[in-house]
Amino acid sequence: MQDVLTVDRLEVLVVVDNATDSLSSNPKNVIPEWTGLLTGGRMRLVSGRGTCCAHHGLSLLITAHRGSESHTLLFDAGPEGATFLRNAAVLGIDFGAVDAVVLSHGHWDHAGGLVAALRAVADARGAGTPCFVHPGMFAERATRWSDGNYLPFEPVPSPAQLTEAGANAISTREARVAAAGAFYISGEVPRVTAYETGLPGHVRGNGDGNGWEPDPLIIDERFVSVHVKDKGQFIFSACSHAGLINVLTHARELFPAVPLYGAMGGLHLSGATEKIIPDTIRDLQTFGLQLIAPGHCTGWRALTALAGVFGDALVPSAVGKKYLI
């Protein structure tokens, strides 16, 4: 814990997300895609070729500033390399600035673009950039439908593939710090709420290649925390399979002297988990968050309910958006 730095400010660029939205109003500290492209001189004509693509998945480029120094973390890489690289080119991402990469959990919509992303980083700054993974991410996974059939997921790139792509793959269940201590990468999240019971129908290979076993908890998912000066902890939770309340509770217990300021990522309150929206919103109010930026797998029903309770503190994510924190 002593190795975790306090940073002066954060910039978060949404490289991949399910939605695109450059028309809705935003607070001054949130810049939508088209505005960012225009002010950055990257858009001279509005066109499909010159703007980002939405895709089911998530990738965030998080830059922490401390004095004259800056440290950048790539948090997930979306569902496929083509989308990730296309959006990165539109947004003008400097891969040479990426100090570390984190894969939040072992699902295709976060890992499908990982090899392409790591190759881009290696091309820009050489091999050896740390890529933090969890050993449980590499299991075979699938969804069990109501009719009893199984739909397999695309496998997560193996540690050998990550190494071949130029990364230093660090596989661990334990918490780590990255980029000179600017980013705290959690270990496995304790499950303490009664209602956050994981993803129904989610299964993993049983190890002998002949069947499946229940895997609702997806215990390999981690979150990233950054301590921002005069604000507090900002939490990045990719899908919140552990449950957002479990995530925030654990973050608060890890750093009891640092208040929670905001949270961003997928909240997985869609489909079979819509039933826990009221419990989640009730308990979310106890954390005093000043900024909530849900996206990806959150779902429109949850977004509607959150907006009714949290008002202007809610600023939904969209591809190409930049948050200044």
C-alpha positions in Angstrom: 0.0 0.0 0.0 2.9 2.3 0.7 3.9 2.1 -2.9 0.7 3.7 -4.2 1.2 7.3 -5.3 -1.2 10.3 -5.1 -1.5 11.8 -8.5 -2.5 15.4 -9.3 -5.0 14.6 -12.0 -6.3 11.9 -14.4 -7.3 11.8 -18.0 -9.4 8.9 -19.2 -9.9 8.3 -22.9 -12.6 5.7 -23.9 -11.0 3.8 -26.8 -13.8 1.1 -27.1 -17.3 1.0 -25.7 -20.7 -0.2 -26.7 -22.1 3.3 -27.4 -21.2 6.3 -29.4 -22.6 9.7 -28.4 -21.2 13.0 -29.4 -24.5 14.9 -29.3 -25.6 14.8 -25.6 -24.5 17.6 -23.3 -21.7 16.9 -20.8 -20.1 18.7 -17.9 -17.1 20.8 -18.6 -14.7 18.1 -17.5 -16.0 15.6 -20.0 -15.2 16.1 -23.7 -17.2 14.1 -26.2 -15.5 12.4 -29.2 -16.3 15.0 -31.9 -15.4 17.9 -29.8 -12.1 16.3 -28.9 -11.3 15.5 -32.5 -12.2 19.0 -33.6 -10.1 20.8 -31.0 -7.2 18.4 -31.5 -7.2 19.2 -35.2 -8.0 15.6 -36.1 -11.4 16.2 -37.7 -11.8 18.5 -40.7 -14.7 16.6 -42.2 -17.5 14.7 -40.4 -17.4 11.2 -41.8 -17.7 7.6 -40.9 -14.1 7.1 -41.7 -13.0 9.9 -39.4 -14.9 8.9 -36.3 -14.8 6.0 -33.8 -16.8 2.7 -34.0 -18.8 1.4 -31.1 -18.4 -2.3 -30.4 -19.6 -4.5 -27.5 -16.5 -4.3 -25.3 -14.4 -1.9 -23.3 -11.0 -0.3 -23.5 -9.8 2.7 -21.5 -6.6 4.6 -21.8 -5.9 6.1 -18.3 -3.2 8.7 -17.9 -2.2 9.9 -14.4 -0.3 13.2 -14.1 2.0 13.9 -11.1 4.0 17.1 -11.3 5.9 17.1 -14.6 5.5 13.3 -14.9 2.8 11.3 -16.5 2.0 7.5 -16.5 -0.3 5.7 -18.8 -2.2 2.5 -18.3 -4.2 0.6 -21.0 -7.2 -1.0 -19.2 -8.5 -3.8 -21.5 -8.4 -3.7 -25.3 -12.0 -4.3 -26.5 -13.4 -7.3 -28.5 -11.1 -7.3 -31.5 -7.9 -5.8 -32.8 -9.5 -4.2 -35.9 -11.8 -2.0 -33.8 -9.2 -1.2 -31.2 -6.6 -0.1 -33.8 -9.1 1.8 -35.9 -10.3 3.8 -32.9 -6.8 4.3 -31.6 -5.8 5.8 -35.0 -8.8 8.1 -35.1 -8.1 9.3 -31.6 -4.3 9.7 -32.2 -3.2 7.4 -29.4 0.6 7.5 -28.6 1.4 3.8 -27.9 4.9 4.8 -26.8 3.4 6.4 -23.7 1.8 3.2 -22.5 3.6 2.1 -19.3 1.5 -0.9 -18.5 -1.5 -2.9 -19.6 -4.1 -4.6 -17.5 -6.6 -7.3 -18.6 -9.5 -7.0 -16.2 -10.9 -10.5 -16.6 -10.9 -13.4 -19.0 -13.7 -12.5 -21.5 -13.5 -12.0 -25.2 -15.0 -8.5 -25.2 -12.1 -7.2 -23.2 -9.3 -9.4 -24.5 -10.1 -9.8 -28.2 -8.0 -6.8 -29.1 -5.2 -7.5 -26.6 -2.6 -9.0 -28.9 -3.0 -6.2 -31.4 -2.7 -3.6 -28.7 0.4 -5.2 -27.2 2.0 -5.4 -30.6 1.3 -1.7 -31.2 2.9 -0.9 -27.8 5.9 -3.0 -28.5 6.4 -1.4 -31.9 6.3 2.0 -30.3 8.5 1.4 -27.2 10.1 -2.0 -27.5 9.3 -5.3 -26.0 8.8 -5.9 -22.2 5.8 -3.6 -21.3 4.1 -5.3 -18.3 0.8 -6.9 -19.0 -1.0 -7.9 -15.8 -3.3 -10.9 -16.0 -4.8 -13.5 -13.6 -4.2 -17.2 -14.0 -7.9 -17.9 -14.0 -8.5 -15.8 -17.1 -7.3 -18.6 -19.5 -10.0 -21.2 -18.7 -12.4 -22.2 -21.4 -15.7 -20.3 -20.9 -19.2 -20.3 -22.2 -22.8 -19.2 -21.6 -25.5 -21.8 -20.9 -28.8 -20.8 -22.5 -32.2 -21.6 -21.1 -32.6 -24.4 -23.6 -29.5 -26.2 -22.1 -27.2 -25.5 -25.0 -23.8 -23.9 -24.5 -22.3 -21.0 -26.5 -18.5 -21.0 -26.1 -16.5 -17.7 -25.8 -13.5 -16.9 -27.9 -10.4 -17.9 -25.8 -8.3 -15.3 -24.1 -4.8 -15.0 -25.6 -2.4 -17.3 -23.7 0.6 -16.0 -21.7 2.8 -17.3 -24.5 0.8 -15.3 -27.1 1.1 -12.2 -24.9 4.9 -12.7 -24.7 5.1 -13.2 -28.5 3.2 -10.0 -28.9 6.0 -8.2 -27.0 4.6 -8.0 -23.5 6.0 -9.0 -20.1 3.1 -11.1 -19.0 2.7 -11.0 -15.2 0.1 -13.6 -14.1 -0.9 -13.3 -10.4 -3.8 -13.5 -8.1 -2.4 -10.8 -5.8 -2.7 -7.1 -5.9 0.0 -5.2 -7.7 1.0 -1.6 -8.4 2.0 -0.4 -11.9 3.6 2.5 -13.7 5.8 3.7 -10.7 2.9 3.3 -8.3 0.4 5.5 -10.1 -2.1 2.6 -10.5 -3.2 0.0 -7.9 -4.4 -3.2 -9.5 -6.6 -5.2 -7.0 -6.4 -8.8 -6.2 -9.5 -11.0 -6.1 -12.5 -9.1 -4.8 -14.2 -10.4 -1.7 -17.9 -11.1 -2.1 -19.8 -9.7 0.9 -23.2 -8.6 -0.4 -26.1 -11.0 -0.3 -27.4 -10.0 -3.8 -24.3 -9.7 -6.0 -24.1 -13.4 -6.9 -22.4 -13.1 -10.2 -23.4 -13.9 -13.8 -26.2 -16.5 -14.1 -25.5 -19.2 -16.8 -21.8 -18.5 -16.9 -19.7 -21.7 -17.0 -16.1 -22.8 -17.4 -14.5 -25.9 -18.8 -14.2 -28.7 -16.2 -10.6 -29.3 -17.0 -10.9 -32.6 -18.8 -12.3 -31.2 -22.0 -15.6 -33.1 -21.7 -18.0 -30.7 -20.0 -18.8 -27.5 -18.1 -19.1 -26.4 -14.5 -20.8 -23.4 -13.1 -18.6 -20.2 -12.9 -21.0 -17.4 -12.0 -18.5 -15.5 -9.8 -15.8 -14.9 -12.4 -13.3 -14.6 -9.6 -10.4 -13.5 -11.9 -11.9 -10.0 -12.4 -9.9 -7.2 -10.8 -10.4 -3.4 -10.6 -7.9 -0.5 -10.8 -7.8 2.3 -8.3 -6.1 5.7 -8.6 -5.8 8.2 -5.8 -6.3 11.7 -7.1 -5.1 14.6 -5.0 -7.9 16.5 -3.1 -10.5 14.2 -4.6 -9.9 10.6 -3.5 -10.0 7.1 -5.1 -11.3 6.7 -8.6 -12.2 3.2 -9.4 -12.2 1.5 -12.8 -14.3 -1.7 -12.8 -14.5 -3.3 -16.2 -17.7 -5.4 -15.9 -18.3 -5.4 -12.1 -18.9 -9.2 -12.2 -18.1 -9.1 -8.5 -20.8 -6.5 -8.1 -20.1 -2.7 -7.9 -21.0 -2.6 -4.2 -18.5 -5.4 -3.5 -15.9 -3.6 -5.5 -16.4 -0.2 -3.8 -16.6 -1.9 -0.4 -13.2 -3.6 -1.0 -11.6 -0.4 -2.3 -12.7 1.5 0.8 -11.4 -1.2 3.1 -8.0 -1.2 1.3 -7.6 2.5 1.7 -9.7 3.6 4.6 -8.1 7.1 4.8 -8.8 7.9 1.2 -12.5 8.7 0.3 -14.1 7.3 -2.8 -14.5 9.9 -5.5 -15.8 8.1 -8.6 -16.3 4.9 -10.5 -16.2 4.1 -14.2 -16.8 1.0 -16.3 -19.4 -1.6 -17.0 -21.8 -2.3 -14.1 -23.4 -5.5 -15.6 -26.9 -4.6 -14.5 -28.5 -5.8 -17.7 -30.3 -9.0 -18.6 -30.5 -11.5 -15.8 -28.9 -9.1 -13.3 -31.5 -6.3 -13.8 -33.2 -7.6 -10.7 -30.5 -6.2 -8.4 -30.7 -2.6 -9.8 -32.7 -1.4 -6.8 -30.4 -2.9 -4.2 -27.3 -1.6 -6.1 -28.7 1.9 -6.3 -29.7 1.9 -2.6 -26.3 0.9 -1.4 -24.4 3.0 -4.0 -25.7 6.1 -2.4 -23.7 5.3 0.8 -20.4 5.9 -0.9 -20.8 9.6 -1.7 -19.5 9.3 -5.3 -19.1 12.6 -7.2 -18.8 11.0 -10.6 -20.3 7.8 -12.0 -19.4 6.9 -15.5 -21.1 3.6 -16.4 -20.9 2.1 -19.8 -20.4 -1.2 -21.7 -22.6 -3.8 -20.0 -24.5 -1.6 -17.7 -27.8 -1.6 -19.7 -30.3 1.1 -20.4 -32.6 0.2 -17.5 -29.9 0.7 -15.0 -28.7 3.9 -16.6 -32.3 5.3 -16.4 -32.6 4.3 -12.8 -29.2 5.8 -11.9 -30.0 9.0 -13.7 -33.1 9.4 -11.6 -31.1 9.1 -8.3 -27.7 10.6 -9.1 -28.6 13.4 -11.5 -25.6 15.3 -12.8 -23.1 13.0 -11.1 -24.0 10.4 -13.7 -22.0 10.9 -17.0 -22.4 7.7 -19.1 -19.4 6.5 -21.1 -19.2 6.5 -24.9 -16.4 5.8 -27.3 -14.0 8.7 -27.8 -15.1 10.5 -24.7 -12.4 12.0 -22.5 -12.8 12.5 -18.8 -10.7 15.1 -16.9 -10.6 14.2 -13.3 
